[in-house]
Amino acid sequence: MLFEKNRVKNFRNSEWILEDKFRRACTRNHSFNIIFDVGLFIGLPLSSSIIKENRNDIGIFAKIWSYVVAAIKTIMFLISLGYITTFLPMISMSITFYGYIVCGYLTMILFFRNRMKLFSAIKNLIHLSTVMNPGVYIGSRYINIQIISFFVSVILLEVCITVFFFYEHHEFYVRTIYFPSFIPAKFKETYTNFIGLCIVATFGLSVSTCGYVFLLCTNLYETLANLICVYGDKLKERSQRMPWNVETIPIDINIFKHLIFRIHEIDAAINMYVFFLYGALISGFFNTVSVMVNDNAQFKTPSSLVYIIWVVVSAVTVLLFMSSRGSNICEKDAEVKRRMVEYSDQFIRYSPPLPAMQVFNLLFEIVTKTNMIVTGGGMFVINYGLILTIASVMVTYGVLILQMDQK
């Protein structure tokens, strides 16, 4: 009797140990803890405590910090909207600059509005990844390098805009900016500096928000592609050993169903973020083209040159990485379907019983008729073809702006 009690006790202890190890694997062996902490640092309502403590929302102090930063962003954003045309008199430049900061601000609003949906989708994805591919790091192993590159890009662009507004053309803006009559004349320079600070800060916050979306999406897309690859490997392994029967095929159907649910859940949670990210990228491209074709000597300064080069380099890098991750998911999807077709021929050669054949036919139809893709706002698919579309739009815009500038 004592032996039986000890065995039950040991079994319960070992079961608790396994559950604890699984929980720790879900909370530590991935890149999303540091990504969430970076989001909180720049004022977005995210925190690693969501994953570590399995919470549904951020804590009270994180909420206070996020809402205070959001309030400051909103004030500076509204002030910037009224003065961008003064600081950037060329219509094409001011409109594209408007597009950039508006996309960044709307992305921030989405983080506040849809954060619960995002939390749930990411936690479910981490759990599925831990089950399907245990012991493997979830997300990018180079997340630290990505974050350092992210902050370097934001700081460099902020420095360029700051030098342009406050050093190279400060006196010009002091003379030309609209100055309210109720403010004493001795505060004109201070008022101009405040407006410039709002524009620079709003631009920096938009850059940081869009860059953060890029970090988050690439890590999520990489995780999804790895899971699809794992499922394809499982199909290959089963076809080689041919253990399929009425009992095992429903397991494969269930795993594939959960995989599809997670892909659709992630896409539904972040596709609007991706949409505004591409909107900001296109606005950034248009803005640099407007600066390049402008003959005004005001925009032929060293800071403008560095700004153009770095915006183009950053935008091209983001487009290539996003398209690569999205195309990788499509390629893994096509690979799984090809393997399913190949393995169905092998399965039939073994003359399986009718019940097994019926269940296998169900798995075959589900796999071959389901498309695993990621989208931007549900309106376009993220793949390499999107780069060509954006490039053609850029060429058309550049020609139009050049013709208008010559006239």
VENUR-V959996 format. One record per residue. N is the residue number from 0. SS is DSSP state (hx for helix, st for strand, lp for the rest). OMEGA is omega in whole degrees, -180 to 180 (* if undefined). D_FIRST is the distance of its C-alpha to the first C-alpha in whole Angstrom. Layout:
N/SS/OMEGA/D_FIRST  N/SS/OMEGA/D_FIRST
This chain:
0/lp/179/0  1/hx/179/4  2/hx/179/5  3/hx/-180/5  4/hx/179/6  5/hx/179/9  6/hx/178/10  7/hx/-180/11  8/hx/179/12  9/hx/179/14  10/hx/-180/15  11/hx/178/17  12/hx/180/18  13/hx/177/20  14/hx/178/21  15/hx/179/23  16/hx/178/24  17/hx/178/26  18/hx/-180/27  19/hx/177/29  20/hx/179/30  21/hx/180/32  22/hx/179/33  23/hx/177/35  24/hx/180/36  25/hx/-174/38  26/hx/-174/39  27/hx/-169/40  28/lp/179/41  29/st/-176/44  30/lp/-170/48  31/hx/175/48  32/hx/-179/47  33/hx/177/50  34/hx/179/52  35/hx/179/51  36/hx/175/52  37/hx/177/55  38/hx/178/56  39/hx/-180/55  40/hx/-179/57  41/lp/172/60  42/lp/177/60  43/lp/-176/58  44/lp/-180/55  45/lp/178/52  46/lp/179/49  47/lp/178/46  48/hx/177/44  49/hx/-177/44  50/hx/-176/42  51/hx/-177/40  52/lp/179/39  53/lp/-179/39  54/lp/180/42  55/lp/-179/44  56/lp/-180/47  57/lp/-180/49  58/lp/-175/48  59/hx/-180/51  60/hx/176/53  61/hx/178/53  62/hx/180/54  63/hx/179/57  64/hx/-177/58  65/hx/-178/58  66/hx/176/60  67/hx/178/63  68/hx/179/63  69/hx/178/64  70/hx/178/66  71/hx/178/68  72/hx/-178/68  73/hx/180/70  74/hx/-180/72  75/hx/179/73  76/hx/-179/73  77/hx/177/75  78/hx/-179/78  79/hx/-179/78  80/hx/-177/79  81/hx/-172/82  82/hx/-178/83  83/hx/-180/82  84/hx/177/85  85/hx/-179/87  86/hx/179/85  87/lp/-172/86  88/lp/-180/89  89/lp/-173/89  90/hx/-177/87  91/hx/180/85  92/hx/-179/83  93/hx/-180/83  94/hx/180/81  95/hx/176/79  96/hx/174/78  97/hx/-179/77  98/hx/-178/75  99/hx/-175/73  100/hx/177/72  101/hx/178/72  102/hx/178/69  103/hx/-179/67  104/hx/178/67  105/hx/176/66  106/hx/177/63  107/hx/179/62  108/hx/179/63  109/hx/179/60  110/hx/179/58  111/hx/-175/58  112/hx/-172/58  113/lp/-175/55  114/hx/180/53  115/hx/179/50  116/hx/179/51  117/hx/179/51  118/hx/-178/48  119/hx/-179/46  120/hx/-178/47  121/hx/179/46  122/hx/177/43  123/hx/179/42  124/hx/179/44  125/hx/180/42  126/hx/-180/39  127/hx/179/40  128/hx/179/41  129/hx/-180/38  130/hx/-175/36  131/hx/-174/39  132/lp/-174/40  133/lp/177/37  134/lp/-179/38  135/lp/-179/42  136/lp/-177/44  137/st/-177/45  138/lp/-179/49  139/lp/176/51  140/lp/180/51  141/lp/-176/54  142/hx/179/54  143/hx/177/55  144/hx/179/58  145/hx/-179/58  146/hx/177/58  147/hx/178/61  148/hx/179/63  149/hx/-179/63  150/hx/177/64  151/hx/179/66  152/hx/-180/68  153/hx/-178/68  154/hx/-179/69  155/hx/178/72  156/hx/177/73  157/hx/179/73  158/hx/179/75  159/hx/-179/78  160/hx/180/78  161/hx/179/78  162/hx/-178/81  163/hx/-175/83  164/hx/-169/83  165/hx/-177/83  166/hx/-175/85  167/hx/-175/87  168/lp/-177/89  169/hx/-178/88  170/hx/179/92  171/hx/-179/92  172/hx/176/89  173/hx/-179/91  174/hx/-170/94  175/hx/-174/93  176/lp/176/90  177/lp/-176/90  178/lp/-180/90  179/lp/-176/90  180/lp/-177/93  181/lp/179/91  182/lp/180/90  183/lp/-176/92  184/hx/-178/94  185/hx/179/93  186/hx/-177/89  187/hx/-180/90  188/hx/177/88  189/hx/179/85  190/hx/178/85  191/hx/178/85  192/hx/179/83  193/hx/179/80  194/hx/178/81  195/hx/178/81  196/hx/179/77  197/hx/-179/76  198/hx/-180/77  199/hx/-179/75  200/hx/179/72  201/hx/177/72  202/hx/180/73  203/hx/180/70  204/hx/176/67  205/hx/178/68  206/hx/-178/68  207/hx/180/64  208/hx/179/63  209/hx/177/64  210/hx/178/63  211/hx/177/60  212/hx/178/59  213/hx/178/60  214/hx/-177/57  215/hx/-175/55  216/hx/-179/56  217/hx/178/56  218/hx/177/53  219/hx/180/52  220/hx/178/54  221/hx/178/52  222/hx/179/49  223/hx/179/50  224/hx/178/51  225/hx/179/49  226/hx/177/46  227/hx/178/49  228/hx/179/49  229/hx/180/45  230/hx/176/45  231/hx/177/48  232/hx/178/46  233/hx/177/43  234/hx/179/46  235/hx/180/48  236/hx/180/44  237/hx/-179/43  238/hx/180/47  239/hx/-179/47  240/hx/179/43  241/lp/177/44  242/lp/-173/40  243/lp/173/42  244/lp/-177/41  245/hx/-177/40  246/hx/-174/37  247/hx/-177/38  248/hx/176/41  249/hx/176/40  250/hx/178/38  251/hx/177/41  252/hx/-179/43  253/hx/179/41  254/hx/180/41  255/hx/178/45  256/hx/179/45  257/hx/179/43  258/hx/179/45  259/hx/178/48  260/hx/-179/47  261/hx/179/47  262/hx/179/50  263/hx/179/52  264/hx/178/50  265/hx/-179/51  266/hx/179/55  267/hx/-177/55  268/hx/-171/54  269/hx/-174/56  270/hx/177/59  271/hx/173/61  272/hx/179/61  273/hx/179/62  274/hx/-180/65  275/hx/175/66  276/hx/178/65  277/hx/175/68  278/hx/178/70  279/hx/179/70  280/hx/180/71  281/hx/177/74  282/hx/177/75  283/hx/176/75  284/hx/180/77  285/hx/-179/79  286/hx/179/80  287/hx/177/80  288/hx/179/83  289/hx/178/85  290/hx/-177/85  291/hx/-176/86  292/hx/-179/89  293/lp/-180/90  294/lp/-179/93  295/lp/-179/93  296/hx/180/93  297/hx/-177/91  298/hx/177/88  299/lp/-178/89  300/lp/178/87  301/hx/-180/85  302/hx/178/82  303/hx/179/83  304/hx/178/83  305/hx/179/79  306/hx/-179/78  307/hx/-177/79  308/hx/-175/78  309/hx/177/74  310/hx/179/74  311/hx/-180/75  312/hx/-179/72  313/hx/-178/70  314/hx/178/70  315/hx/178/71  316/hx/180/67  317/hx/180/65  318/hx/-179/67  319/hx/-179/66  320/hx/180/62  321/hx/180/62  322/hx/178/64  323/hx/180/62  324/hx/179/58  325/hx/178/59  326/hx/178/61  327/hx/177/58  328/hx/178/56  329/hx/179/58  330/hx/177/58  331/hx/177/55  332/hx/179/55  333/hx/179/58  334/hx/178/56  335/hx/-180/53  336/hx/178/55  337/hx/179/57  338/hx/180/53  339/hx/178/52  340/hx/180/56  341/hx/-176/55  342/hx/178/52  343/hx/177/53  344/hx/178/55  345/hx/-179/52  346/hx/-178/50  347/hx/-179/53  348/hx/-180/53  349/lp/180/50  350/lp/-178/51  351/lp/177/48  352/lp/-176/47  353/hx/179/49  354/hx/179/46  355/hx/180/45  356/hx/179/49  357/hx/180/49  358/hx/179/46  359/hx/178/47  360/hx/177/51  361/hx/177/49  362/hx/-179/48  363/hx/-179/51  364/hx/-179/53  365/hx/-177/51  366/hx/-174/52  367/hx/-177/55  368/hx/-180/56  369/lp/179/55  370/lp/178/57  371/lp/-178/55  372/lp/172/57  373/lp/-171/58  374/st/171/61  375/st/-178/63  376/lp/-176/63  377/lp/-175/62  378/lp/179/66  379/st/-178/66  380/st/178/64  381/lp/177/63  382/lp/-178/64  383/lp/179/67  384/hx/-180/69  385/hx/179/69  386/hx/179/71  387/hx/178/74  388/hx/180/74  389/hx/179/74  390/hx/179/77  391/hx/177/79  392/hx/180/79  393/hx/180/80  394/hx/179/83  395/hx/180/84  396/hx/-180/84  397/hx/179/85  398/hx/-180/88  399/hx/-179/89  400/hx/179/88  401/hx/179/91  402/hx/178/93  403/hx/-179/93  404/hx/179/94  405/hx/178/97  406/lp/*/98
